[in-house]
Amino acid sequence: MKNKLLPIVLMTALVALMACNGKQTKVADSGPDPLVSHIDSGVKAGEDFFLFANGKWFKNNPIPASEQQNGLWQLIQDTINAQVRNICETSASMAKAERGSNKQKIGDFFFTGMDSATLNKDGMKAVQEELGNIDKITDLGGLVKMAAYIHSVSGSPLFGFGVGQDDKISNKNAVFLSQGGLSLSNRNFYFDMDARAKMIREKFVEHLTNMYKLMGYDAAKAKTSADKVMQLETSIAKTSRKKEDTRDPLKNYNKMPYSGLKKLVPNVDWALFFEDVNLKNVDTVVVGQPEYFTALNTYLKSVPMDVWRDYLKYHFIKGLSRYLDDKTYMESFQFYSTVLRGVKEPKPRWKRTVEQTNASLGELIGQVYVSEYLPKGTKEKLVEIGTAIKDVYAERIKGLDWMSAGTKEKAEHKLKTMVMKIGAPDKWKDLSALSVDRNSYVRNVMAANKWSFNYMINKFGKPVDRTEWDMEPQTYNAYYNPSNNEIVVPGCNIIVPGYERKLADDALLYSIIGGSTFGHEMTHGFDDQGSKYDELGNLNNWWTSEDSIKFYTKTKMIVKQFNEYVAVDSLHVNGELTQGENIADLGGIMMGYEAFKKTNQYKNKEAIGGLNPDQRFFLGYAFAWMINARPEAIADQVRSNEHSPAKFRVIGPLTDMPEFLSTFNIKQGDAMYRADSVRVKIW
């Protein structure tokens, strides 16, 4: 993936305005310092710094039954949801809003999501036409046409497909095809032999059976269909690359002419597929995993058409189940939320509808959000911190003892030309073609999905728009895009918990925002993937062979370090899959710390809450990852996500920093101690 996502914490309006004025206050005496009040005194810092820093908060704030985790992110997301909810409810109350206006679309979309009576009365009525059309499929042409339709409104059956920047020609858009078509998040779920994986497979077949019953199948046919679809997806999984093997952009960039694609997968009528997705004049495609498509070509002929029909029905409904009646929603929730992630009960309907309205119409909500919630001055403070981190990064590159002068010069140039997009986009996407009404929630979602799909398709054949944002200003996240050599930091108007009416000190700002956000995202430009792209965003080896060897020797060390961590049960963190994020975490916290050392708070050795600057900085970093997740959610994350669980995002990079070890007097024999010979230092 090009986007490396990492949540970001910003400030309230007062915080931003004070920052803009260059003023800073100590933590007020009116309430406890969160860094101090979260410490669990029953845990030694040298044994488990993650629990030492956050354990008391975890004990006092159990995970809500409707959530898979609780912590800093959840607190901030609740704040965002409350603000977006106000936008949605205000818009929904405007029954006579101007047709086509932002608030009409937001209001009508939210209204249909909240109308549970109509949803439960209609059941699957709104999607019966599509289910009937799938039943009519008799040949591969019909299968391909329906797959194209599902790609545009619901899911990604058969394979992954999209239009985006060509990795080797970053100013052009290309057509991408990749392995895909699975219902579970990682191929390993289909054949791993540990108890949890076996249980998930059994529950998945039960879930498939129940979904087919909801579609009208009798019990016997539902079970038979479920078994056969499971067999099909298991075959697809076995011929898919491991997720960690899809991370290398060079190995997963296989450009071929359209004629080569037809030769590779002759059983797919590509002319028909591209016609149905409205993609014209395709001359070349980038195929991620050619061997997958060779296998798919065989399955298309060997698997009976009735199995493919059942497969398409499930993938169509799976992508829309959250927007149908309660029975369909709960069946999907029980498997994907309860079984896979341990969530006990659904979120309240208002919260689910707010989140979906924001997901589908985020560009429209963002415009309202900026005008009504985004505080003035936020961007200026973030630019200040981002610039400080960038300056430190340049100093670090110059001082590297393992990189040659020529490669250093190119690295410095890449950093210098790295674009920082902060706050909100200067121009908004045009959603005037999107029609929303008060007739059907699922149809509104499908219409929004179709608009997004068409927006992507329309990029083909046009110059790349490097001003475009892939996130809205109210999105609690950030990313680095190697094809644009840019970091994007949305300007969410959110609160740092515990600092609602005061300005957080620089130790916190430079650990949370400086290290965990700007430093992290900048490091993605030089991780095991980002380092393969040049300053223009092209996949291009700009390293000398000697420098590459030294670099990958260091990255192997971080892979080994994280492979040793046991996340849950007997599941170890996958150091290969997570290495890019682990490299970014390590680089980020080191850059944040070096930038913090230049602040007055650090230079003056200012103590706050009884903590010196170093203590506050490292506790602030643990605060940034104050996340308590259910064991089921952690297990799913380890198998399917490129980010390590929160605990290891804290103890991993910190134990590689001698400054951290000395700050908390961690010595040989302590669980958190790592000898100098095995500490990882890259940037």
Secondary structure, DSSP 8 states (H G I E B T S, - for coil): ------------HHHHHHHHTT------TTS--HHHHT--TTS-TTT-HHHHHHHHHHHHS---TT-SEEEHHHHHHHHHHHHHHHHHHHHHT-TT--TTSHHHHHHHHHHHHH-HHHHHHHTTGGGHHHHHHHHT--SHHHHHHHHHHHHHHT---SSEEEEEE-SSSTTSEEEEEES---SSSSGGGGT--SHHHHHHHHHHHHHHHHHHHHTT--HHHHHHHHHHHHHHHHHHHHTS--GGGG--TTTT-EEEEHHHHHHH-TTS-HHHHHHHTT-----EEEES-HHHHHHHHHHHHHS-HHHHHHHHHHHHHHTTGGGS-HHHHHHHHIIIIIIHH---S---HHHHHHHHHHHHSHHHHHHHHHHHT--TTHHHHHHHHHHHHHHHHHHHHHT-SSS-HHHHHHHHHHHHH-EEEEES-SS----TT----SS-HHHHHHHHHHHHHHHHHTTTTS---TT--SS-TT-S--EEETTTTEEEEE------TT-TTS---HHHIIIIIIIIIIIHHHHHTTSTTGGGB-TTS-B---S-HHHHHHHHHHHHHHHHHHHT-EEETTEE--TTTTHHHHHHHHHHHHHHHHHHTTSHHHHTT--BTTB-HHHHHHHHHHHHT-EEE-HHHHHHHHHH-SS--HHHHHHHHHTT-HHHHHHTT--TTSTT---TTT-----
